[in-house]
Amino acid sequence: MKRKVDHENASVGDVKDVGEALRTLSGRPKRTALTRAASVLLAVKGRSEGTTATYRAYVQGFVRSAHPQTVEGFAEYIEEMRGRRPASSVNLAIAAGKAAFLQAAQRGGMSARELTLLKGALSELRNVRQQTPEVATVTPEERRLLFAALPLRVRLIAETLYQTGARVSEIVGLRRDRVKVNAHVELRLYGKGGKERQGTITPDLYRRIMATFPGGEYLFETGRGHPFSREYVTREIARAARRALGRSVTAHVLRHSRATDLLARTHRVKAVSLLLGHADEAVTLRYYVKDSFTAEELAEGVEVGEEKAEEQAWNK
């Protein structure tokens, strides 16, 4: 009978099984050790609940594969993914696997020297280079049509998403005790990695929210007192967009649209980066600034004499 191991409470013995596999960095463990190794790897944790769920989903794909549950087997699994799966999926799988093996080794009491060797082996797994993503947005007129097509409760969530530039999970999980009413309405948001930042909505939007959602633990609640799911909000926005705009739009597009609109109006990259909760401004620039000088713009302000001097110097 197959032994079932609790992922959250894997024993030291279980960890040592995978530790032995990690030390060899190759070879297929015995079948019993394989089951225990899988359980220990699946106990991986991220910096938030969402990251933990994502990591475990990707690690599960690996442990269910035919590859041995060792670093060498994981490297083979990743090579198999390259070219077949999107770059973002491969990179997430790499991040999940690295975290799973390192955490298992640390819980198993692996020595500092062995940990160094393990980290070196894992560092050879290189991420797939991704092209700068094309960011989808909606125009102000499209946004007006989209909001008008939404059911009232979802519309209020959508308006909050746009005004704050927040992720869907940050808004649907927002508790009322994180809302502070002053001249503006401040929302204490928790983003990726549990990082806290402040979002702001207008008093008018807040009054409309209070009229529709007068009480409860969360700012936005279902009739049963539960927070709305991210999937439900995204699905309703996509359906309304197909009706009103003739194309599908995700909830995340409202975040992109807010960032794009603010950058176009203010040119304040740092402020937009803080609003979105990006790790640094480089992320904001990568996603939202697609700009280069034209030949005419580069020629402006260059004196004719300077241009001739540069040309003569170049031709020497």
C-alpha positions, 0 to 999 in steps of 0.5 A, spaced: 500 500 500 502 506 498 504 510 504 501 517 504 505 523 507 503 530 509 506 535 505 506 540 510 508 536 516 513 531 512 518 528 517 526 528 518 526 521 515 522 523 509 527 529 508 533 525 509 531 521 503 530 527 499 537 529 502 540 523 499 538 524 492 540 531 493 547 529 495 548 524 489 545 529 484 543 524 480 541 517 479 533 514 481 532 513 488 528 507 490 521 507 489 519 508 497 524 514 497 521 517 491 514 517 494 517 521 500 522 525 496 516 527 492 512 529 498 518 533 501 519 537 494 511 538 494 512 542 501 515 548 498 513 555 500 513 561 497 513 568 500 505 568 500 499 564 499 499 565 492 506 564 490 506 557 494 500 555 490 503 556 484 510 553 486 506 547 488 503 546 482 509 547 478 513 542 482 507 537 482 508 537 474 515 535 475 514 529 480 509 526 476 513 526 470 518 520 469 524 524 471 528 522 477 526 526 483 533 529 483 537 535 481 539 532 475 532 529 473 529 536 474 534 539 469 532 534 464 525 536 466 526 543 464 530 542 458 524 538 456 519 544 457 524 549 453 521 550 446 514 547 448 512 551 453 512 559 454 518 562 457 514 565 463 512 557 464 519 555 464 521 560 468 516 559 474 518 552 474 525 553 475 524 558 480 519 553 484 524 547 483 530 551 486 526 553 492 523 546 493 530 543 493 533 548 497 528 548 502 528 540 502 535 540 503 535 546 509 530 542 513 534 536 512 540 539 515 544 539 509 551 541 511 553 548 509 558 545 504 553 540 501 548 546 500 553 550 497 554 544 492 547 544 491 546 551 490 551 551 484 548 545 481 541 549 481 544 555 478 546 552 472 539 552 470 538 558 466 532 562 465 529 563 458 530 570 456 523 573 455 521 578 450 519 585 452 511 584 453 506 587 449 501 591 454 494 591 453 490 597 455 483 600 454 482 607 452 478 612 456 472 611 452 473 603 452 473 604 459 467 608 460 463 602 455 466 597 459 464 599 466 457 601 463 456 594 461 458 591 468 453 588 473 453 594 479 457 590 484 463 588 479 463 595 476 465 598 483 470 593 483 473 594 476 473 602 478 477 600 484 482 596 480 483 602 475 483 608 480 488 604 484 492 600 479 492 594 483 492 587 482 485 583 482 487 579 488 489 585 492 482 588 491 478 582 492 482 580 499 481 587 502 479 588 509 475 594 511 480 595 517 485 597 511 481 602 509 482 609 512 477 615 510 480 622 510 480 627 504 481 621 500 480 614 501 486 610 503 487 603 502 492 599 505 494 593 500 498 587 500 502 585 494 507 580 492 511 577 497 506 581 502 509 588 501 505 593 503 503 599 499 498 605 499 492 605 494 487 611 493 480 612 491 475 618 490 470 619 496 465 619 490 467 611 489 467 610 496 460 612 497 458 608 492 461 602 494 458 603 501 451 604 498 452 597 495 456 593 500 454 597 507 457 592 511 462 586 512 469 584 514 471 585 506 470 591 502 467 587 497 463 581 499 458 576 496 451 575 499 454 570 503 459 574 506 465 571 502 470 575 498 469 575 491 474 570 487 479 573 482 476 568 477 469 571 478 471 578 477 476 576 471 470 572 468 465 578 468 470 583 466 471 579 460 464 577 458 462 585 459 468 587 454 466 582 449 459 585 449 461 592 449 468 592 446 467 586 441 474 583 444 476 580 451 479 584 456 482 581 462 481 585 469 489 586 469 488 590 463 485 595 468 492 596 471 496 596 465 491 602 463 492 606 469 499 605 469 499 607 461 494 613 462 498 616 468 505 615 465 502 619 459 499 625 463 505 626 468 511 622 465 513 620 473 516 613 472 518 613 480 511 615 482 507 610 477 512 604 480 510 606 487 503 606 485 503 599 482 508 596 487 513 594 482 520 592 485 524 597 482 523 602 476 526 598 471 520 593 471 515 599 470 520 602 464 520 595 461 512 594 461 510 601 460 515 605 456 516 604 449 519 610 446 525 612 442 527 618 438 526 619 431 532 622 427 529 629 426 528 629 434 536 627 435 538 632 429 534 638 433 539 642 437 545 640 434 549 646 431 551 645 423 558 647 425 558 641 430 555 636 425 560 638 420 566 637 425 563 630 427 563 628 420 570 630 419 572 627 425 569 620 423 572 620 416 579 621 418 
